[in-house]
Amino acid sequence: MDLDAFQAQMARIYGERDATRGIAATVAWLAEEVGELARAVRKGTPDEQRHELGDVLAWLASLAEQLGLSLDAAAARYGEGCPLCGATPCRCR
């Protein structure tokens, strides 16, 4: 599934509820899920890590939708390599 399709799917499933919750609460949920991902990376199984990665993506898609932005367009920033130096791998840092 590509990023635009994923974002649209999350909007169909959760969009109305997430919009009612609002951007600030969505950012808070996203931050909580990033914490759960960090814990899974440190101590979890691959299945737990995959689960938490999915949750982070879902909340990120919700946030992008509420901001009226495309995850695909945001990811395109890295399509040609490092957005600062243009190299792959990055040579600027």
N, C-alpha and C positions, 0 to 999 in steps of 0.2 A: 504494500500500500504506500503510495507517495504521500508527501506531507500535506498537500492540499486536500487530498481525499481523506486523510486521517483527521484533519482539522474540521472538515465538513461533517464527518461521521460523529465526532465529539459534539459538534454544534447540534446535530439532530438528536443525539441521546441526552445531552445535559444542558444545551444552550439556554433554554428558558430559565431553568433553575439557577444556572451560574450567573446569568444576567441579573436576576433578581438579587442574588447574593452580592454582586458588585465586584468591581476591580480590586479594591483593598482587601476584601476577604479572599478573593481568588489568589492574590499574591501571598497571603498568609498560608493558604492551603498548599500552594506550590512550594513555599519554603519548608513547610512541615514534611512534604513528600521528599524533598531533597535531603532532609535530615534522615528520613527512613531509608533512602537509597544509600546514604553514607554508612549507616549502621549495617545494611545488608552487604555492602562491599567489604566491610571490615570483618563481619562475623557470619554472614549468611551463605546460603547455598546458591548455586547458579540459578535455580528456579526462583528463589526469593529475590535475587538481584534483578532478574528479568521482570518479575512482577513490579518491583519498585521503579525500574526504568520506564515501564509502561505507564505507571501512575504519574511520574514526572512529565512524560510526554503529554498525557491527557490534560493535566493542569496547565501546561505551557500552551497547548492548543486552545484551551478555554480562554486564557489570558489574551492570546493573539486575536481570537475572535472578538472579544469584548473591546479590544483596542482598535478593531477594524484593520488589522494587519494580517499578512499572509506569512505563515511559517516557511513556506517554500521560497518566498521572496527574501526573507531574512537569511535563510540558509544559502541562498545564491551569492551572498556576500563572500563566501569562501569557495565558490565554484572554480575560480581560476588560481587558487592557492592562497597564501597569506594576504589578507586585505591591505597590509602595510607595505610589504616588500614585493609581493607578487610571486614569491618563490615557493616551491614545494620540494623538499621541506623548507619551512621558514628559516631565513638567514638573518633576520633582524634582531632576534633576541636570544 
